[in-house]
Amino acid sequence: MPVSNNNQAGVTAGGLLGYNYQLDRVVLGMEADFNYVDLKSSRGGSTTAAFPGGVTGNFNIANTSKIDWFGTVRGRIGFVPAERLLIYATGGLAYGEVKTHIANSSAFSTGLSRLWLGDNSDVRAGWTAGGGLEYAFTNNWTLRGEYLYVDLGSSGTTATFQGTDPLQSQIRYNASRENRFSVARAALSYKF
């Protein structure tokens, strides 16, 4: 069966709050952020099969995963190599909502058709790590470029038969996926 597998890709926007403490050239801090994100991925395919007696069947499988939002609570440690420039590493807790959908169907030349559907939505917790550069272009305003790797663990759902065929009602399809993604972003911050 031909299968397509698309990596999650999308855009994000959000806000952050944090606190930093500087000891000479070392900066220690804590940050929390919350982000709207539009990450989608799908896996699926279709095929046609021939059976004895001239019967043919078309089989379709579609599994999709979507993340609408995520947030992090992270520690941060950095070094100031030059005035107004901070190089830092960061890591901590990540969380987000993951939605999973399965739609598997089959249709035969005899007129018989079958459909299995499954949906799941839950908030997952995991971890994040990354780093970046931050430049203070005034005493209060900074601009940063940051990379984060986010791992929300695995999630999935079970598709059940949607119909009245007692022979098919016991068949279940399970789908699971690892919810890992990378975020590259720029941020404009104001220091109080």
Backbone as a printed PyTorch tensor [residue, N CA C, xyz], in Angstrom:
tensor([[[  0.8450,  -1.1680,   0.0000],
         [  0.0000,   0.0000,   0.0000],
         [  0.8940,   1.2350,   0.0000]],

        [[  0.7240,   2.1550,  -0.9500],
         [  1.5110,   3.3760,  -0.9310],
         [  1.2350,   4.1570,   0.3530]],

        [[  2.2570,   4.6750,   0.9420],
         [  2.1190,   5.4110,   2.1920],
         [  2.8280,   6.7350,   2.0670]],

        [[  2.1940,   7.7830,   2.5690],
         [  2.8580,   9.0830,   2.6390],
         [  3.1060,   9.4100,   4.0940]],

        [[  4.2290,  10.0170,   4.3780],
         [  4.5800,  10.3730,   5.7480],
         [  5.1370,  11.7820,   5.7160]],

        [[  4.3750,  12.7310,   6.2280],
         [  4.7940,  14.1260,   6.2160],
         [  5.3060,  14.5280,   7.5850]],

        [[  6.4750,  15.1430,   7.6380],
         [  6.9810,  15.6620,   8.8930],
         [  6.1220,  16.8240,   9.3320]],

        [[  6.0090,  17.0000,  10.6520],
         [  5.2390,  18.1190,  11.1530],
         [  5.9380,  19.4110,  10.7890]],

        [[  5.1600,  20.3510,  10.2770],
         [  5.6870,  21.6620,   9.9340],
         [  4.5790,  22.6670,  10.1380]],

        [[  4.9370,  23.8730,  10.5360],
         [  3.9320,  24.9020,  10.7550],
         [  4.5580,  26.1670,  11.2720]],

        [[  3.7150,  27.0540,  11.7820],
         [  4.1640,  28.3380,  12.3090],
         [  3.7220,  28.4600,  13.7570]],

        [[  4.3760,  29.3620,  14.4820],
         [  4.0490,  29.5650,  15.8870],
         [  4.1320,  31.0490,  16.2370]],

        [[  3.3570,  31.4500,  17.2450],
         [  3.4070,  32.8060,  17.7970],
         [  2.9880,  32.7020,  19.2530]],

        [[  3.5810,  33.5150,  20.1030],
         [  3.2330,  33.4360,  21.5120],
         [  3.8970,  34.5160,  22.3290]],

        [[  3.9390,  34.2930,  23.6440],
         [  4.5350,  35.2470,  24.5580],
         [  5.3280,  34.5420,  25.6340]],

        [[  6.1990,  35.3090,  26.3260],
         [  7.0120,  34.7220,  27.3850],
         [  7.1950,  35.6910,  28.5340]],

        [[  7.4110,  35.1130,  29.7190],
         [  7.7540,  35.8540,  30.9300],
         [  8.9830,  35.1970,  31.5290]],

        [[  9.8340,  35.9860,  32.1370],
         [ 11.0180,  35.3940,  32.7320],
         [ 11.7070,  36.3170,  33.7150]],

        [[ 12.7070,  35.7630,  34.3790],
         [ 13.5150,  36.5080,  35.3340],
         [ 14.9610,  36.0750,  35.1540]],

        [[ 15.8670,  37.0570,  35.1020],
         [ 17.3000,  36.7810,  34.9670],
         [ 18.0690,  37.4210,  36.1090]],

        [[ 19.1460,  36.7680,  36.4870],
         [ 20.0500,  37.3060,  37.5000],
         [ 21.4670,  37.1810,  36.9570]],

        [[ 22.2070,  38.3130,  36.9320],
         [ 23.5470,  38.3080,  36.3580],
         [ 24.6130,  38.3610,  37.4420]],

        [[ 25.5910,  37.4400,  37.3410],
         [ 26.7610,  37.3920,  38.2100],
         [ 27.9830,  37.5800,  37.3200]],

        [[ 28.5020,  38.7840,  37.2510],
         [ 29.6210,  39.1080,  36.3730],
         [ 29.2330,  38.7790,  34.9320]],

        [[ 29.8360,  37.7600,  34.3140],
         [ 29.5200,  37.4170,  32.9160],
         [ 28.5690,  36.2230,  32.7930]],

        [[ 28.1010,  35.6960,  33.9120],
         [ 27.1780,  34.5530,  33.9060],
         [ 25.7640,  35.0500,  34.2090]],

        [[ 24.7910,  34.5540,  33.4340],
         [ 23.3860,  34.9150,  33.6350],
         [ 22.6030,  33.6470,  33.9390]],

        [[ 21.8420,  33.6720,  35.0340],
         [ 20.9520,  32.5730,  35.4220],
         [ 19.5240,  33.0750,  35.3350]],

        [[ 18.6080,  32.2430,  34.8570],
         [ 17.2390,  32.7080,  34.7300],
         [ 16.2260,  31.5890,  34.6510]],

        [[ 14.9610,  31.9840,  34.7250],
         [ 13.8050,  31.1040,  34.5460],
         [ 12.8720,  31.7770,  33.5580]],

        [[ 12.2410,  30.9610,  32.6940],
         [ 11.3020,  31.4850,  31.7140],
         [ 10.1070,  30.5580,  31.5790]],

        [[  8.9630,  31.1450,  31.2520],
         [  7.7620,  30.3900,  30.8980],
         [  7.1970,  31.0270,  29.6360]],

        [[  6.7930,  30.1890,  28.6980],
         [  6.1770,  30.7230,  27.4900],
         [  4.9480,  29.9100,  27.1310]],

        [[  4.0760,  30.5240,  26.3500],
         [  2.8750,  29.8620,  25.8440],
         [  2.7500,  30.2390,  24.3840]],

        [[  2.4960,  29.2400,  23.5300],
         [  2.5500,  29.4660,  22.0920],
         [  1.3590,  28.8500,  21.3790]],

        [[  0.7490,  29.6320,  20.5060],
         [ -0.1570,  29.0680,  19.5110],
         [  0.7330,  28.4550,  18.4430]],

        [[  0.3660,  27.2700,  17.9790],
         [  1.1690,  26.6180,  16.9470],
         [  0.2320,  25.8730,  16.0080]],

        [[  0.6020,  25.7790,  14.7780],
         [ -0.1880,  25.0690,  13.7700],
         [  0.6870,  23.9820,  13.1700]],

        [[  0.8240,  22.8670,  13.9270],
         [  1.6320,  21.7370,  13.4660],
         [  0.7140,  20.5990,  13.0600]],

        [[  0.8900,  20.1210,  11.8430],
         [  0.0650,  19.0200,  11.3490],
         [  0.9660,  18.0010,  10.6640]],

        [[  0.6060,  16.7380,  10.7950],
         [  1.2740,  15.6910,  10.0250],
         [  0.2510,  14.6370,   9.6730]],

        [[  0.4950,  13.9370,   8.6010],
         [ -0.4350,  12.8890,   8.1880],
         [  0.3310,  11.6990,   7.6440]],

        [[ -0.2950,  10.5750,   7.7580],
         [  0.2650,   9.3390,   7.2300],
         [ -0.9060,   8.5380,   6.6870]],

        [[ -0.7490,   8.0250,   5.4930],
         [ -1.8500,   7.2670,   4.9270],
         [ -1.5410,   6.7770,   3.5350]],

        [[ -2.5490,   6.2360,   2.9190],
         [ -2.3930,   5.7300,   1.5740],
         [ -3.6180,   4.9750,   1.1400]],

        [[ -3.5900,   4.4850,  -0.0800],
         [ -4.6970,   3.7160,  -0.6090],
         [ -4.1710,   2.6630,  -1.5660]],

        [[ -4.9610,   1.6080,  -1.7370],
         [ -4.5940,   0.5480,  -2.6610],
         [ -5.8630,  -0.1620,  -3.1280]],

        [[ -5.7450,  -0.8490,  -4.2300],
         [ -6.8290,  -1.6630,  -4.7630],
         [ -6.3470,  -3.1060,  -4.8360]],

        [[ -7.2040,  -4.0350,  -4.4390],
         [ -6.8450,  -5.4540,  -4.4470],
         [ -7.9110,  -6.2430,  -5.1880]],

        [[ -7.4730,  -7.3160,  -5.8520],
         [ -8.3940,  -8.2090,  -6.5570],
         [ -8.5490,  -9.5030,  -5.7550]],

        [[ -9.7840, -10.0110,  -5.7010],
         [-10.1000, -11.2230,  -4.9570],
         [-10.7040, -12.2590,  -5.9060]],

        [[-10.7500, -13.5080,  -5.4950],
         [-11.3670, -14.5390,  -6.3460],
         [-12.8080, -14.1770,  -6.7040]],

        [[-13.2220, -14.5680,  -7.8750],
         [-14.5850, -14.2930,  -8.3240],
         [-14.7430, -12.9370,  -8.9690]],

        [[-13.6190, -12.2500,  -9.2490],
         [-13.6810, -10.9470,  -9.9050],
         [-14.0250,  -9.7910,  -8.9850]],

        [[-14.0260, -10.0180,  -7.6770],
         [-14.3320,  -8.9510,  -6.7120],
         [-13.0800,  -8.0990,  -6.5070]],

        [[-13.2500,  -6.7880,  -6.5270],
         [-12.1430,  -5.8740,  -6.2300],
         [-12.4950,  -5.0610,  -4.9890]],

        [[-11.4640,  -4.6150,  -4.3050],
         [-11.6610,  -3.8000,  -3.1090],
         [-10.7010,  -2.6260,  -3.0900]],

        [[-11.2180,  -1.4860,  -2.6710],
         [-10.3990,  -0.2900,  -2.4800],
         [-10.2440,  -0.0550,  -0.9850]],

        [[ -8.9920,   0.1430,  -0.5330],
         [ -8.6890,   0.3210,   0.8840],
         [ -7.9910,   1.6720,   1.0710]],

        [[ -8.4840,   2.4630,   2.0240],
         [ -7.9240,   3.7880,   2.3090],
         [ -7.6160,   3.8990,   3.7930]],

        [[ -6.4430,   4.4210,   4.0990],
         [ -6.0310,   4.6470,   5.4830],
         [ -5.5540,   6.0920,   5.5970]],

        [[ -6.0390,   6.8110,   6.6120],
         [ -5.5980,   8.1830,   6.8590],
         [ -5.4360,   8.3790,   8.3590]],

        [[ -4.2160,   8.6670,   8.7980],
         [ -3.9220,   8.9710,  10.1980],
         [ -3.3600,  10.3850,  10.2450]],

        [[ -3.9560,  11.2510,  11.0470],
         [ -3.4710,  12.6220,  11.1640],
         [ -3.2110,  12.9700,  12.6200]],

        [[ -2.2710,  13.8680,  12.8210],
         [ -1.9160,  14.3610,  14.1510],
         [ -1.7960,  15.8710,  14.0720]],

        [[ -2.2740,  16.5680,  15.1120],
         [ -2.2710,  18.0280,  15.0980],
         [ -1.9420,  18.5480,  16.4980]],

        [[ -1.1100,  19.5670,  16.5510],
         [ -0.7980,  20.2600,  17.8070],
         [ -1.2090,  21.7150,  17.6220]],

        [[ -2.1490,  22.1940,  18.4700],
         [ -2.6540,  23.5640,  18.3620],
         [ -1.9240,  24.5450,  19.2680]],

        [[ -1.3920,  24.0600,  20.3880],
         [ -0.6750,  24.9520,  21.3040],
         [  0.3020,  24.1430,  22.1340]],

        [[  1.3330,  24.8360,  22.6250],
         [  2.2650,  24.2360,  23.5720],
         [  2.8710,  25.3400,  24.4300]],

        [[  3.4460,  24.9260,  25.5430],
         [  4.1150,  25.8670,  26.4340],
         [  5.3240,  25.2040,  27.0550]],

        [[  6.1910,  26.0280,  27.6480],
         [  7.3720,  25.5060,  28.3350],
         [  7.6040,  26.2860,  29.6240]],

        [[  8.2570,  25.6360,  30.5710],
         [  8.7870,  26.2710,  31.7800],
         [ 10.2350,  25.8070,  31.8500]],

        [[ 11.1880,  26.7630,  31.7120],
         [ 12.5880,  26.3900,  31.5000],
         [ 13.5380,  27.1830,  32.3930]],

        [[ 14.6190,  26.5160,  32.7540],
         [ 15.7540,  27.2070,  33.3290],
         [ 16.6480,  27.7040,  32.1990]],

        [[ 17.4650,  28.7100,  32.4990],
         [ 18.3380,  29.2730,  31.4720],
         [ 19.6680,  29.6350,  32.1070]],

        [[ 20.7570,  29.2750,  31.4420],
         [ 22.0890,  29.6780,  31.8830],
         [ 22.8260,  30.2180,  30.6690]],

        [[ 23.4760,  31.3730,  30.8820],
         [ 24.1360,  31.9940,  29.7460],
         [ 25.4470,  32.6480,  30.1270]],

        [[ 26.1390,  33.0850,  29.0810],
         [ 27.4390,  33.7340,  29.2150],
         [ 27.4220,  35.0030,  28.3680]],

        [[ 27.9970,  36.0860,  28.9180],
         [ 28.0650,  37.3710,  28.2180],
         [ 29.4900,  37.5430,  27.6930]],

        [[ 29.7470,  37.2080,  26.3970],
         [ 31.1020,  37.3160,  25.8540],
         [ 31.4750,  38.7500,  25.4810]],

        [[ 30.4640,  39.5670,  25.2250],
         [ 30.6800,  40.9700,  24.8550],
         [ 29.5210,  41.7820,  25.4160]],

        [[ 29.7450,  43.0690,  25.5750],
         [ 28.7120,  43.9170,  26.1350],
         [ 27.4180,  43.8070,  25.3370]],

        [[ 26.3150,  43.5700,  26.0290],
         [ 24.9550,  43.4870,  25.4820],
         [ 24.6370,  42.1850,  24.7450]],

        [[ 25.5640,  41.2380,  24.6650],
         [ 25.3190,  39.9720,  23.9630],
         [ 25.3160,  38.8180,  24.9540]],

        [[ 24.2860,  37.9710,  24.8730],
         [ 24.1550,  36.7920,  25.7490],
         [ 24.0500,  35.5440,  24.8810]],

        [[ 24.8670,  34.5520,  25.1870],
         [ 24.7670,  33.2240,  24.5880],
         [ 24.2550,  32.3010,  25.6860]],

        [[ 23.1950,  31.5360,  25.4210],
         [ 22.6030,  30.7600,  26.5130],
         [ 22.1390,  29.3720,  26.0750]],

        [[ 22.0160,  28.4960,  27.0740],
         [ 21.3990,  27.1780,  26.9350],
         [ 20.1640,  27.1740,  27.8280]],

        [[ 19.1640,  26.3930,  27.4450],
         [ 17.9130,  26.3730,  28.1940],
         [ 17.3070,  24.9800,  28.1480]],

        [[ 16.5060,  24.6440,  29.1630],
         [ 15.8390,  23.3440,  29.1740],
         [ 14.8540,  23.2430,  30.3130]],

        [[ 13.8860,  22.3250,  30.1780],
         [ 12.9070,  22.1210,  31.2370],
         [ 11.6780,  21.3960,  30.7490]],

        [[ 10.5280,  21.7530,  31.3300],
         [  9.2380,  21.1190,  31.0810],
         [  8.5920,  21.6760,  29.8130]],

        [[  7.9850,  20.7940,  29.0300],
         [  7.1590,  21.1910,  27.8880],
         [  5.7970,  20.5130,  28.0230]],

        [[  4.7500,  21.1610,  27.5440],
         [  3.4070,  20.5880,  27.5730],
         [  2.6330,  21.1120,  26.3660]],

        [[  1.6320,  20.3600,  25.9300],
         [  0.8520,  20.8020,  24.7880],
         [ -0.2970,  19.8560,  24.4970]],

        [[ -1.2540,  20.3460,  23.7200],
         [ -2.4080,  19.5380,  23.3350],
         [ -2.1240,  18.8380,  22.0180]],

        [[ -2.3580,  17.5200,  21.9810],
         [ -2.1400,  16.7120,  20.7810],
         [ -3.4680,  16.0710,  20.3930]],

        [[ -3.8640,  16.2480,  19.1200],
         [ -5.0870,  15.6420,  18.5980],
         [ -4.7110,  14.5920,  17.5660]],

        [[ -5.3420,  13.4130,  17.6530],
         [ -5.0710,  12.3170,  16.7260],
         [ -6.3850,  11.8580,  16.1050]],

        [[ -6.3670,  11.5810,  14.7920],
         [ -7.5630,  11.1320,  14.0740],
         [ -7.1930,   9.9720,  13.1510]],

        [[ -8.0390,   8.9350,  13.1350],
         [ -7.8830,   7.7990,  12.2220],
         [ -9.1770,   7.6550,  11.4180]],

        [[ -9.0450,   7.4420,  10.1150],
         [-10.1820,   7.1140,   9.2630],
         [ -9.7210,   6.0370,   8.2910]],

        [[-10.1530,   4.8120,   8.5100],
         [ -9.8280,   3.6810,   7.6390],
         [-11.1240,   3.1990,   6.9740]],

        [[-11.0910,   3.0060,   5.6640],
         [-12.2980,   2.5670,   4.9700],
         [-11.9580,   1.5250,   3.9150]],

        [[-12.9660,   0.7550,   3.5660],
         [-12.8330,  -0.2030,   2.4680],
         [-14.1580,  -0.2460,   1.7160]],

        [[-14.0500,  -0.3780,   0.3880],
         [-15.2390,  -0.4780,  -0.4620],
         [-14.9830,  -1.5580,  -1.5060]],

        [[-15.9750,  -2.4020,  -1.7280],
         [-15.8270,  -3.5420,  -2.6390],
         [-16.7770,  -3.3990,  -3.8220]],

        [[-16.4090,  -4.0520,  -4.9180],
         [-17.2260,  -3.9900,  -6.1320],
         [-18.5970,  -4.6350,  -5.9320]],

        [[-18.7700,  -5.3830,  -4.8710],
         [-20.0720,  -5.9920,  -4.5640],
         [-21.0440,  -5.0040,  -3.9310]],

        [[-20.5490,  -3.8030,  -3.5920],
         [-21.3860,  -2.7990,  -2.9370],
         [-21.1650,  -2.7210,  -1.4390]],

        [[-20.4390,  -3.6600,  -0.8770],
         [-20.1480,  -3.6690,   0.5550],
         [-19.1010,  -2.5970,   0.8690]],

        [[-19.3270,  -1.8230,   1.9230],
         [-18.3320,  -0.8370,   2.3610],
         [-18.2290,  -0.8690,   3.8770]],

        [[-17.0570,  -0.4790,   4.3840],
         [-16.7830,  -0.4990,   5.8240],
         [-16.0080,   0.7550,   6.2050]],

        [[-16.2110,   1.2140,   7.4530],
         [-15.5400,   2.4300,   7.9100],
         [-15.1830,   2.2960,   9.3830]],

        [[-13.9340,   2.6190,   9.7200],
         [-13.4580,   2.6790,  11.0990],
         [-13.0060,   4.1010,  11.3740]],

        [[-13.4600,   4.6840,  12.4920],
         [-13.0940,   6.0430,  12.8670],
         [-12.5960,   6.0760,  14.3040]],

        [[-11.6480,   6.9830,  14.5710],
         [-11.1580,   7.1750,  15.9280],
         [-10.6060,   8.5740,  16.1040]],

        [[-10.8940,   9.1900,  17.2480],
         [-10.3940,  10.5290,  17.5780],
         [ -9.9380,  10.5510,  19.0240]],

        [[ -8.8810,  11.3090,  19.2690],
         [ -8.3870,  11.4790,  20.6280],
         [ -7.7450,  12.8580,  20.7390]],

        [[ -7.9530,  13.4940,  21.8760],
         [ -7.3230,  14.7790,  22.1640],
         [ -6.9190,  14.7750,  23.6300]],

        [[ -5.6380,  15.0250,  23.9010],
         [ -5.2020,  15.1040,  25.2930],
         [ -4.0060,  16.0350,  25.4160]],

        [[ -3.7930,  16.4950,  26.6460],
         [ -2.6520,  17.3620,  26.9540],
         [ -1.5100,  16.4620,  27.3960]],

        [[ -0.3860,  16.5730,  26.7060],
         [  0.7950,  15.7540,  26.9770],
         [  1.8570,  16.6110,  27.6690]],

        [[  2.6480,  15.9880,  28.5350],
         [  3.7790,  16.6600,  29.1810],
         [  5.0570,  15.9600,  28.7570]],

        [[  6.1210,  16.7270,  28.6020],
         [  7.4050,  16.1720,  28.1900],
         [  8.5310,  17.1060,  28.5760]],

        [[  9.5040,  17.2340,  27.7000],
         [ 10.6800,  18.0450,  28.0130],
         [ 11.1070,  18.8480,  26.7840]],

        [[ 11.9320,  19.8420,  27.0380],
         [ 12.4810,  20.6660,  25.9730],
         [ 13.9060,  21.0700,  26.3230]],

        [[ 14.7150,  21.2930,  25.3050],
         [ 16.0890,  21.7750,  25.4860],
         [ 16.4680,  22.5700,  24.2490]],

        [[ 17.3580,  23.5240,  24.4380],
         [ 17.7850,  24.3350,  23.3040],
         [ 18.7760,  25.3970,  23.7110]],

        [[ 18.8510,  26.4350,  22.9120],
         [ 19.7800,  27.5210,  23.1810],
         [ 19.5300,  28.6860,  22.2360]],

        [[ 20.3090,  29.7350,  22.4400],
         [ 20.1210,  30.8950,  21.5840],
         [ 21.0850,  32.0200,  21.8740]],

        [[ 20.8450,  33.1080,  21.1650],
         [ 21.5890,  34.3600,  21.3160],
         [ 20.5940,  35.4660,  21.6200]],

        [[ 20.9650,  36.3610,  22.5360],
         [ 20.1080,  37.4980,  22.8520],
         [ 20.9650,  38.7590,  22.8870]],

        [[ 20.4620,  39.8010,  22.2280],
         [ 21.2100,  41.0610,  22.1550],
         [ 20.3360,  42.1850,  22.6930]],

        [[ 20.8810,  42.9570,  23.6570],
         [ 20.1880,  44.1130,  24.2280],
         [ 20.5410,  45.3440,  23.3860]],

        [[ 19.6220,  45.7700,  22.5310],
         [ 19.9240,  46.9260,  21.6840],
         [ 19.5920,  48.2470,  22.3660]],

        [[ 18.8810,  48.2190,  23.5170],
         [ 18.7550,  49.3570,  24.4320],
         [ 18.8760,  48.7790,  25.8390]],

        [[ 18.7420,  49.6290,  26.8440],
         [ 18.7960,  49.1300,  28.2190],
         [ 17.5780,  48.2730,  28.5760]],

        [[ 16.4780,  48.4190,  27.8530],
         [ 15.2620,  47.6860,  28.1790],
         [ 14.8120,  46.6990,  27.1020]],

        [[ 15.2140,  46.8630,  25.8690],
         [ 14.7380,  46.0130,  24.7830],
         [ 15.8190,  45.0510,  24.3150]],

        [[ 15.4080,  43.7730,  24.1440],
         [ 16.3290,  42.7600,  23.6250],
         [ 15.6890,  42.0430,  22.4390]],

        [[ 16.5530,  41.5310,  21.5860],
         [ 16.1270,  40.7280,  20.4530],
         [ 16.8780,  39.4010,  20.5410]],

        [[ 16.1620,  38.2950,  20.3540],
         [ 16.8110,  36.9900,  20.4580],
         [ 16.4370,  36.0840,  19.2940]],

        [[ 17.3480,  35.1730,  19.0100],
         [ 17.0950,  34.0540,  18.1270],
         [ 17.2740,  32.7980,  18.9580]],

        [[ 16.3240,  31.8630,  18.8650],
         [ 16.3270,  30.7140,  19.7700],
         [ 15.9140,  29.4480,  19.0330]],

        [[ 16.5160,  28.3390,  19.4350],
         [ 16.1340,  27.0170,  18.9380],
         [ 15.7110,  26.1700,  20.1350]],

        [[ 14.5810,  25.4650,  20.0040],
         [ 14.1240,  24.5220,  21.0260],
         [ 13.7670,  23.1950,  20.3670]],

        [[ 14.1600,  22.1110,  21.0040],
         [ 13.7040,  20.7840,  20.6450],
         [ 12.6590,  20.4120,  21.6870]],

        [[ 11.4620,  20.0090,  21.2420],
         [ 10.3560,  19.7000,  22.1420],
         [  9.9430,  18.2440,  21.9510]],

        [[  9.8290,  17.5100,  23.0610],
         [  9.3980,  16.1080,  23.0330],
         [  8.2080,  15.9630,  23.9780]],

        [[  7.0110,  15.7450,  23.4020],
         [  5.7960,  15.5700,  24.2000],
         [  5.4120,  14.1040,  24.3640]],

        [[  6.3400,  13.1940,  24.0780],
         [  6.0610,  11.7730,  24.2420],
         [  5.1690,  11.2370,  23.1370]],

        [[  4.5990,  10.0560,  23.3470],
         [  3.7680,   9.4360,  22.3190],
         [  2.2920,   9.5710,  22.6770]],

        [[  1.4730,   9.6070,  21.6420],
         [  0.0240,   9.6480,  21.8200],
         [ -0.6100,   8.8760,  20.6760]],

        [[ -1.8680,   8.5640,  20.8170],
         [ -2.5380,   7.8290,  19.7630],
         [ -4.0110,   7.6690,  20.0320]],

        [[ -4.6440,   6.8700,  19.1950],
         [ -6.0680,   6.6050,  19.3400],
         [ -6.3820,   5.2480,  18.7330]],

        [[ -7.5790,   4.7680,  19.0150],
         [ -8.0690,   3.5040,  18.4740],
         [ -9.2950,   3.7820,  17.6220]],

        [[ -9.3150,   3.2500,  16.4060],
         [-10.4700,   3.3980,  15.5220],
         [-11.3850,   2.1970,  15.6900]],

        [[-12.6880,   2.4570,  15.8460],
         [-13.6790,   1.3970,  15.9860],
         [-14.5970,   1.3930,  14.7710]],

        [[-15.2090,   0.2460,  14.5220],
         [-16.0710,   0.0720,  13.3510],
         [-17.3310,   0.9050,  13.4900]],

        [[-17.6720,   1.6340,  12.4230],
         [-18.8860,   2.4530,  12.3880],
         [-19.8800,   1.7710,  11.4510]],

        [[-20.6470,   0.8660,  11.9460],
         [-21.5940,   0.1280,  11.1160],
         [-22.2850,  -0.9480,  11.9230]],

        [[-22.9870,  -1.8420,  11.2280],
         [-23.7840,  -2.8560,  11.9080],
         [-23.3010,  -4.2690,  11.6400]],

        [[-22.1990,  -4.4360,  10.9370],
         [-21.6760,  -5.7690,  10.6140],
         [-21.0740,  -6.3910,  11.8700]],

        [[-21.6900,  -7.4380,  12.4480],
         [-21.1750,  -8.0220,  13.6940],
         [-19.7990,  -8.6550,  13.5230]],

        [[-19.4430,  -9.0610,  12.3050],
         [-18.1200,  -9.6540,  12.0790],
         [-17.0110,  -8.6040,  12.1260]],

        [[-17.3470,  -7.3520,  11.8480],
         [-16.3490,  -6.2800,  11.8230],
         [-16.2900,  -5.4940,  13.1380]],

        [[-17.3100,  -5.6220,  13.9650],
         [-17.3960,  -4.7730,  15.1600],
         [-16.2810,  -5.0290,  16.1580]],

        [[-15.6330,  -6.1960,  16.0790],
         [-14.5490,  -6.5040,  17.0120],
         [-13.1740,  -6.0630,  16.4930]],

        [[-13.1000,  -5.6110,  15.2500],
         [-11.8160,  -5.1920,  14.6720],
         [-11.5120,  -3.7550,  15.1000]],

        [[-10.3200,  -3.5340,  15.5720],
         [ -9.8680,  -2.2050,  15.9910],
         [ -8.5700,  -1.8750,  15.2560]],

        [[ -8.3780,  -0.6070,  14.9420],
         [ -7.1190,  -0.1200,  14.3780],
         [ -6.5070,   0.8470,  15.3780]],

        [[ -5.2540,   0.6550,  15.6850],
         [ -4.5450,   1.5410,  16.6020],
         [ -3.5090,   2.3440,  15.8270]],

        [[ -3.3750,   3.6010,  16.2060],
         [ -2.3380,   4.4540,  15.6130],
         [ -1.6890,   5.2430,  16.7340]],

        [[ -0.3860,   5.3130,  16.7150],
         [  0.3210,   6.1300,  17.6930],
         [  1.4770,   6.8240,  16.9930]],

        [[  1.9090,   7.9170,  17.5750],
         [  3.0320,   8.6400,  17.0030],
         [  3.8010,   9.3290,  18.1220]],

        [[  5.0710,   9.5650,  17.8470],
         [  5.9160,  10.3300,  18.7580],
         [  5.7310,  11.8070,  18.4200]],

        [[  5.4700,  12.6060,  19.4250],
         [  5.2220,  14.0320,  19.2340],
         [  6.4850,  14.8140,  19.5670]],

        [[  7.3660,  14.8870,  18.5830],
         [  8.6320,  15.6000,  18.7200],
         [  8.7300,  16.6200,  17.6030]],

        [[  9.1880,  17.8210,  17.9450],
         [  9.3330,  18.8320,  16.9100],
         [ 10.3880,  19.8530,  17.3360]],

        [[ 10.8820,  20.5800,  16.3610],
         [ 11.8730,  21.6310,  16.5910],
         [ 11.2250,  22.9820,  16.3460]],

        [[ 11.6430,  23.9620,  17.1330],
         [ 11.1350,  25.3220,  16.9990],
         [ 12.3270,  26.2570,  16.8250]],

        [[ 12.3190,  27.0180,  15.7560],
         [ 13.2960,  28.0940,  15.5610],
         [ 12.4980,  29.3840,  15.5560]],

        [[ 12.8700,  30.3260,  16.4320],
         [ 12.0460,  31.5210,  16.5490],
         [ 12.8730,  32.7370,  16.9260]],

        [[ 12.2920,  33.8890,  16.6650],
         [ 12.8580,  35.1660,  17.0840],
         [ 11.9060,  35.7650,  18.1060]],

        [[ 12.4500,  36.5080,  19.0560],
         [ 11.6140,  37.1180,  20.0890],
         [ 12.1050,  38.5190,  20.3920]],

        [[ 11.1620,  39.4060,  20.5820],
         [ 11.4360,  40.7690,  21.0310],
         [ 10.9580,  40.8590,  22.4660]],

        [[ 11.8450,  41.2610,  23.3840],
         [ 11.5010,  41.2750,  24.8080],
         [ 11.7530,  42.6470,  25.4170]],

        [[ 10.9400,  42.9600,  26.4310],
         [ 11.1230,  44.1910,  27.1980],
         [ 11.5160,  43.8190,  28.6150]],

        [[ 12.6040,  44.3940,  29.1190],
         [ 13.0800,  44.1360,  30.4900],
         [ 12.5750,  45.2440,  31.4170]],

        [[ 11.8750,  44.8290,  32.4760],
         [ 11.3840,  45.7970,  33.4600],
         [ 12.4660,  46.1740,  34.4460]]])
